[in-house]
Amino acid sequence: MPNFYVINNPCAGGGEQSNIINDVKKMPNIVAWHDTKYRGHAVQLAKHFAKTLQDNKAVILVIGGDGSLHETLNGLLQASRAVAIPLAYIPTGSGNDFARGAHIGSASEALHHLKSVHQSQILTIGRIDGDIPRQTTKYFINSLGIGLDAAVVSLTNNSKLKHYLNAIGLGSMSYLPAILSAFTHQEAFQMTIINGDQYIQIPSAFLVALTNQPYFGGGIAILPGADLHETQLDIVIAAKMSFFKFLRMFAALKKDGSHLKFHTVHHIKLLPNAQIHVRNIQPSQIDGENLGIGTYEFTVNHQEYPFWL
Ligand SMILES: Nc1ncnc2c1ncn2[C@@H]1O[C@H](COP(=O)(O)OP(=O)(O)OP(=O)(O)O)[C@@H](O)[C@H]1O
């Protein structure tokens, strides 16, 4: 039986998950419990665990949304520990895209499933090095977006509507009004991708999603065929289009994933050390968390991480 070291975001999903929290607390193998107290706290807690834990049965159990899982993964990897500590997860956020991609279901299903896991499994995560927009290394579990989806994340995370929709169990719907608002303000921008020996120029990018799994934005299947087990990352780029065409593309995405056949949508499988350059100032998001605005010049790679799922 693993020893669970818990990082719980009490504010995830609007803080409406007290029943699940009580059930998790009853598990006999919880050896440490930390509630996050501020944005970024999970990074510090995870880094501390990675630097100090000497328990070879340790598993870090994250309870929260994609943002808390993202922070924990980054904290664990920033500590450069020789042997990685596996990550378990119970989704209590608003969007819960990782839970969808990993097929672990709702919080109660994930808790039920967690009790039957006996070993970790290796999943792929993304790693970016460079100016994003500041010089740094970051890891993502779901996606990194530049342009429209990042503007949507920024509007959603700052909206009161998310709070109200969370309260009535419709948190994942909170992205829809933001999509409509962001569309009217988002300008097209130029980007360059160096992928192996291919030099690809996109003159009027609008939405850029570097993705590790099918979902982003609270259940939007941007790349239906993607798989967390696949040792590869993809990039989906939508060029600027009319609002009418955007609605048609969105309808195709919702219906059967045929948005990828639109000539305004590009899908590229990324090779190791792919380089992304965006010289216009744009917003960006990583796993649903705002990264701010800036220009971009970074390298993308995939790597493995053990998950207790
Ligand atoms: N005590 C806290 N007070 C305020 N913010 C917090 C606290 N603890 C964590 N956070 C921040 O809350 C943000 C959102 O967390 P999280 O992603 O877990 O939930 P969510 O946004 O509801 O879910 P999802 O990302 O799946 O939509 C993160 O940036 C995290 O750092």
The ligand as a Gaussian input file, in Angstrom:
#p B3LYP/6-31G(d) Opt

LIG

0 1
 N       -6.059000      28.834000      -0.909000
 C       -6.053000      29.324000      -2.152000
 N       -6.594000      30.538000      -2.424000
 C       -6.635000      31.027000      -3.679000
 N       -6.123000      30.398000      -4.773000
 C       -5.577000      29.182000      -4.567000
 C       -5.515000      28.578000      -3.272000
 N       -4.919000      27.377000      -3.381000
 C       -4.608000      27.233000      -4.695000
 N       -4.995000      28.311000      -5.405000
 C       -4.896000      28.555000      -6.862000
 O       -6.156000      28.277000      -7.479000
 C       -5.928000      28.166000      -8.876000
 C       -6.911000      27.214000      -9.513000
 O       -6.769000      25.956000      -8.957000
 P       -7.223000      24.617000      -9.667000
 O       -6.739000      24.573000     -11.060000
 O       -6.813000      23.535000      -8.743000
 O       -8.820000      24.684000      -9.664000
 P       -9.843000      25.099000     -10.804000
 O       -9.371000      26.320000     -11.526000
 O      -11.181000      25.152000     -10.163000
 O       -9.821000      23.831000     -11.783000
 P       -9.410000      23.637000     -13.344000
 O       -8.014000      24.161000     -13.503000
 O       -9.492000      22.144000     -13.573000
 O      -10.421000      24.423000     -14.121000
 C       -4.464000      27.774000      -9.033000
 O       -3.777000      28.844000      -9.656000
 C       -3.969000      27.621000      -7.594000
 O       -2.626000      28.051000      -7.433000

